[in-house]
Amino acid sequence: MSSKVQTAVRLNKDLLDALKEKARADNRSLNNYIEKLLYRDIGNIPNETTKAAIKEAQNSTDLERIDDVDIFFDKL
């Protein structure tokens, strides 16, 4: 599980007010709403299991290259 770190940021008052309003409309806390926006902007950060699977796939010589997804699904 990832750890949370408390941090302080300075925001324009109008921006903060708008963020609070959007968070309420999305039924989220301000912190959770900002976190959601940041994750959306930077993408999902893979956990250690996913990182290990990516590394294994990159180093594997047994993987079949898929150039056409339709042909791949036909093989299934």
Secondary structure, 3 states (H helix, E strand, C coil): CCCCCCCCCCCCHHHHHHHHHHHHHCCCCHHHHHHHHHHHHHCCCCCHHHHHHHHHHHHCCCCCCCCCHHHHHHHC
